[in-house]
Amino acid sequence: MGPNSRSTEIKVGIFVFAALMIAGIVAFAVGNKQNVFSRKVDFQSVFDTVGGLRPGSPVSMAGVDVGTVTSVELKDDGKIHVRFGLIADAAKHVRVDSLATIGNKGLLGDKLIDIVPGQGAAIPPGGTIPSESPVDLGQYMTKASKILIDAEATISNLRSATEPFADPEFGDDVKATAKNLATLSEMVSRKGGLVDRLNRPETAAHVEATLANADAMSKELVATAASLRAIGNEVANGDGTAHELIYGDSGKKLVRELANASEELTLMMKSVRTGDGTAHDILYGHRGSEILDNLAEVSADLKAISSDVRAGKGTIGALLVDPSIYEDVKRLVGNLERNEILRAFVRYSIRQDDSRPSPSVAPASN
């Protein structure tokens, strides 16, 4: 082996040694950063969305990298199960009240899992740390867009609604209306107006009396309605005459009899109107006129007799008008009552009449 070969081997050896030293330093640095050489404790969390989180993403606790994401899996329930390993020193701070969230790392938007240390009972290795899904900015942007569209439509509607106010004629109408309202308010509120009359004690008393009467009338109407309802129930459910007439056979019989009577009366009136009997002659013929003439003559005679009697003419007129005849009759009756002989004669005549046999009446021969 020559001097050149020996020199080449030395150079190659130095190069390999330097490369190994550099690789070791790099591996130690990377491993120290990724905690490659530390013992890991596995945990998991469940999220609705992870926003780009992937295996190898860092896990931090209070801003310190304490682990690495090992797997991101979408399960059948639609949830995303994320498994990650934490160094033993950080795992002892994982408690039941800890919270795992997904955050951003740096300005490039790389995702990481941030764990908030807890104070409760420890979560065993392999357990599930409570999680909170990240905010979906896309959904909020969509909602914000809808809100902006609605706001724009609202502004347009307000613009359309307020355009009439810019019309001078509309302004004049508003002023005239306000003036009329002011005039009306003054008329109502001034002395002797509607408000003034309503504030008077007699008006209040009249209103109270009216309300009291209305209340009493309402109570009477309620009582009347109750009475009518009771009467209706009694008629519908009782066994009196009204129930029998409305719901029983008697009512049906009465209606039939009234119908028959009405029919008979109709036939009788028809026969009177179209027949040739006495009733037809009286109502439609000459005998009716004769009867009316006779009644008129009798009425005239009675009127004349009444006039004569009232004037004291004749015996009846004298008895009714002449007071001397009344006194004579009074004295005569008084003397008869005092005359014992006459009274005895009257009694004897009555007894004789009672003792006479009653006349027999023979039945009429056929």
Secondary structure, DSSP 4 states (H G I P E B T S, - for coil): --HHHHHHHHHHHHHHHHHHHHHHHHHHHHHHHTTTTS-EEEEEEEES--SS--TT-EEEETTEEEEEEEEEEE-TTS-EEEEEEEEHHHHTT-BTT-EEEEEEETTTTEEEEEEE--SSSBPPTT-B--EEPPP-HHHHHHHHHHHHHHHHHHHHHHHHHHGGGG-HHHHHHHHHHHHHHHHHHHHHHSTTSHHHHHTSHHHHHHHHHHHHHHHHHHHHHHHHHHHHHHHHHHHHHS-SHHHHHHHSHHHHHHHHHHHHHHHHHHHHHHHHHHS-SHHHHHHHSHHHHHHHHHHHHHHHHHHHHHHHHHTT-HHHHHHHH-HHHHHHHHHHHHHHHH-HHHHHHHHHHHHHHHHSPPPP-PPPP-
